[in-house]
Amino acid sequence: MESSAKDFLEKYVSRIKKYAESHNISDDLVDDIQQSVLEKLLDEK
């Protein structure tokens, strides 16, 4: 994965975590979202 894509995704996940914290969203849901993103990236060829 290109470093620019990796940086973008790290920032995206960070924003999701901040949003979840400010809206009292479960850490489990955030973890599920992060896992789903990673799975989709690994499936891409």
Secondary structure by P-SEA (a helix, b strand, c coil): ccaaaaaaaaaaaaaaaaaaaaacccaaaaaaaaaaaaaaaaacc
